[in-house]
Amino acid sequence: AAGLKNGDVITLVEDLESVSMELSDLVTHIRGEEGTTVHLQVYREGEPDYLEFDVKRANIDLPTVSHRMLDDRIGYIRIVEFGEPTVEQFEAAANELLEGGMRALVLDVRDNPGGMLTSVTEILDDFLPEGTLVYMQNKQGERQDYTSSAERMFDCPVAVLINGNSASASEIFAGAVKDYGVGTLIGTQTFGKGIVQSLFPLSDGSAVKITVSRYYTPAGNNIHEVGITPDLIVEADRE
């Protein structure tokens, strides 16, 4: 609505240079009270100078799930991230496809950077039999399991599309599907982000971010800096 485009590079937020900040810190300066305005300076390829935008802040509930029925009654669901509304949006899409006579499902998590652990585990519960979905383990060997019930939404063939930008919660999803053998992973090796980090504020206003545990797939496979290997390697052209 403000005129920003895909590919724009934010160089300044108010008077703060983006190059000197972590992305998560920069986002905290962009976000703010609804109705207020934030000033952004942007580099856009092909423009002779930086562009200036005053963006009005608002609460935005972006759709994280899209779906359609392909030929031969093959359902297609794309999840762009695992956010708070994703579970409800996913189950609504799945129900519509099931009611339309879906006989197989393609689930697309390519370029999905991850999101909320609770979101991905609730969706996994629709796919997997009773058991562990993912677990976290710290250096003392203490682990916390996230489990599924015996009730499943799908009993049709499932394919999951992944690529090098599928990260974090997307890898948790893909790893669980692969370990249980309930679907076929198609694409390229995923990103490899499988750690839990905690932020410890310091007295001078700075903070230290420390890794406290790692994520593991149900079969005990480490995700971090490894990623998930597809069952069928397919290099997809951007076009």
MIMARPA-424220 format. One record per residue (C-alpha): x, y, z. Coordinates in steps of 0.001 Angstrom, whole numbers, m for minus. Layout:
! residues N
{{X Y Z}}
...
This chain:
! residues 239
{{0 0 0}}
{{2905 2340 683}}
{{4594 1535 m2642}}
{{7364 m852 m1554}}
{{8190 m3629 m4012}}
{{9658 m7101 m3843}}
{{13455 m6768 m4053}}
{{13633 m3347 m2380}}
{{16490 m3090 129}}
{{15812 m1096 3307}}
{{18854 1077 4037}}
{{17486 3352 6782}}
{{14705 3096 9354}}
{{14212 6662 10560}}
{{17921 7551 11108}}
{{19164 4014 11847}}
{{21361 2317 9252}}
{{20116 m1195 8527}}
{{23574 m2528 7618}}
{{24722 m2153 11230}}
{{21857 m4162 12758}}
{{20633 m7721 13016}}
{{17394 m8281 11077}}
{{15445 m9067 14270}}
{{16622 m5774 15829}}
{{15780 m3786 12721}}
{{12261 m5235 12672}}
{{11636 m3965 16217}}
{{12276 m412 14963}}
{{10000 m852 11950}}
{{7168 m2176 14111}}
{{5293 142 16447}}
{{1945 1404 17625}}
{{m896 1045 15149}}
{{m1684 4290 13362}}
{{1798 5769 13760}}
{{4190 6247 10844}}
{{7723 4977 10237}}
{{10092 6505 7677}}
{{12052 4122 5450}}
{{14829 4810 2990}}
{{15045 2154 285}}
{{17486 1170 m2452}}
{{15730 m58 m5601}}
{{17706 m1441 m8507}}
{{17484 803 m11558}}
{{16600 3954 m9606}}
{{19135 6830 m9708}}
{{18748 7638 m5993}}
{{17374 6218 m2775}}
{{13586 6204 m2394}}
{{11812 7580 676}}
{{8611 6073 2141}}
{{6432 7032 5095}}
{{4653 3827 6036}}
{{1597 3837 8289}}
{{1712 1038 10863}}
{{m1273 m1303 11098}}
{{m2202 m4770 12320}}
{{m2079 m7020 9245}}
{{m3356 m10573 9145}}
{{m1637 m11953 6073}}
{{m2872 m15226 4571}}
{{m161 m17848 5105}}
{{m1918 m20639 3175}}
{{m3127 m20872 m411}}
{{m4655 m23885 m2152}}
{{m6237 m25213 m5328}}
{{m7281 m28485 m6930}}
{{m4957 m29642 m9706}}
{{m5758 m32122 m12481}}
{{m6763 m35668 m11526}}
{{m8117 m34438 m8177}}
{{m4646 m33753 m6789}}
{{m4844 m31130 m4057}}
{{m2174 m28441 m3714}}
{{m1546 m26459 m520}}
{{1215 m23865 m133}}
{{2312 m22689 3318}}
{{4437 m19521 3178}}
{{5177 m19539 6931}}
{{3955 m21171 10127}}
{{2204 m18302 11907}}
{{m576 m18024 14445}}
{{m3438 m18206 11879}}
{{m1775 m20925 9780}}
{{m3360 m23960 11457}}
{{m6914 m22680 10963}}
{{m6165 m21609 7374}}
{{m4500 m24946 6586}}
{{m7335 m27082 7967}}
{{m9938 m24986 6129}}
{{m8026 m25478 2862}}
{{m7577 m29208 3512}}
{{m11258 m29713 4306}}
{{m12300 m27921 1127}}
{{m10002 m30154 m947}}
{{m11169 m33317 837}}
{{m14790 m32360 244}}
{{m13897 m31863 m3425}}
{{m12764 m35478 m3676}}
{{m9006 m34999 m3324}}
{{m7192 m38300 m3894}}
{{m3591 m37061 m3350}}
{{m1951 m33979 m1833}}
{{1038 m31828 m2771}}
{{2190 m29679 153}}
{{4567 m26852 m779}}
{{6926 m25410 1875}}
{{9558 m24123 m557}}
{{10965 m20734 541}}
{{9119 m21106 3864}}
{{11466 m19637 6530}}
{{9695 m21343 9451}}
{{7700 m19751 12233}}
{{5926 m20987 15338}}
{{6701 m24447 16708}}
{{3132 m24837 17984}}
{{1796 m24119 14497}}
{{3881 m26754 12716}}
{{3254 m29421 15375}}
{{m518 m28896 15199}}
{{m420 m29323 11421}}
{{1847 m32375 11712}}
{{m740 m33896 14044}}
{{m3108 m34024 11033}}
{{m596 m36162 9091}}
{{1181 m38444 11520}}
{{195 m41408 13694}}
{{538 m41237 17464}}
{{4115 m40534 18524}}
{{6864 m37916 18657}}
{{6714 m35099 16101}}
{{9952 m33352 17071}}
{{12035 m32998 20202}}
{{14437 m30447 21679}}
{{17541 m31512 23584}}
{{20057 m29421 25529}}
{{23717 m30145 26237}}
{{22801 m31935 29486}}
{{20814 m34424 27428}}
{{17459 m33217 28777}}
{{14795 m33406 26087}}
{{11309 m32084 25509}}
{{9049 m34010 23126}}
{{6148 m32702 21056}}
{{3744 m35514 20264}}
{{743 m36269 18064}}
{{m2529 m38029 18730}}
{{m3742 m41085 16822}}
{{m6327 m39114 14819}}
{{m5256 m38304 11251}}
{{m6854 m36046 8661}}
{{m5179 m37622 5624}}
{{m4892 m41177 4366}}
{{m4059 m40241 757}}
{{m593 m40104 m883}}
{{1332 m36959 104}}
{{4271 m35183 m1544}}
{{6133 m32336 203}}
{{8059 m29790 m1892}}
{{11216 m28379 m250}}
{{14240 m26320 m1261}}
{{17288 m24550 147}}
{{15137 m21785 1626}}
{{12908 m24185 3565}}
{{14100 m23583 7117}}
{{13376 m24178 10790}}
{{9695 m25167 11214}}
{{9566 m26209 7542}}
{{12417 m28625 8213}}
{{10683 m29937 11321}}
{{7657 m30650 9142}}
{{9639 m32293 6351}}
{{11771 m34325 8753}}
{{8763 m35765 10578}}
{{6965 m36661 7335}}
{{10115 m38402 6102}}
{{10824 m40287 9343}}
{{7297 m41672 9540}}
{{7212 m42493 5836}}
{{3827 m40821 5322}}
{{4954 m38752 2351}}
{{7624 m38240 m293}}
{{9970 m35233 m85}}
{{10721 m33671 m3468}}
{{13157 m30841 m4242}}
{{16588 m29930 m2870}}
{{18401 m30017 498}}
{{16795 m27694 3051}}
{{18518 m24776 4792}}
{{19628 m26418 8046}}
{{18368 m24300 10963}}
{{17514 m26390 13991}}
{{18498 m24552 17163}}
{{16661 m22876 20033}}
{{18115 m19570 21191}}
{{17421 m17413 24246}}
{{18095 m13701 24632}}
{{19763 m12507 27856}}
{{19555 m8689 28348}}
{{22584 m6923 29875}}
{{22655 m3855 32124}}
{{23998 m1543 29392}}
{{21009 m2191 27144}}
{{22728 m4745 24931}}
{{22038 m8479 25042}}
{{23604 m11861 24438}}
{{21877 m14483 22302}}
{{22785 m18022 23399}}
{{21941 m21359 21851}}
{{20271 m23465 24539}}
{{19144 m26591 22677}}
{{18763 m28279 19292}}
{{15813 m29674 17359}}
{{15779 m33326 16321}}
{{13446 m35232 14024}}
{{11464 m38182 15458}}
{{14230 m40588 14352}}
{{16842 m38510 16190}}
{{18334 m36707 13190}}
{{19959 m33348 13852}}
{{18615 m30583 11593}}
{{21074 m27756 12292}}
{{23689 m27110 9586}}
{{22597 m30406 8027}}
{{19085 m29870 6704}}
{{16673 m32467 5359}}
{{17536 m34507 2266}}
{{14669 m35025 m201}}
{{13665 m38514 m1298}}
{{13650 m37268 m4878}}
{{16100 m34512 m5859}}
{{14589 m32062 m8337}}
{{16228 m28749 m9232}}
{{13389 m26349 m10038}}
{{13821 m23477 m12472}}
{{12700 m20123 m11006}}
{{10406 m19622 m14002}}
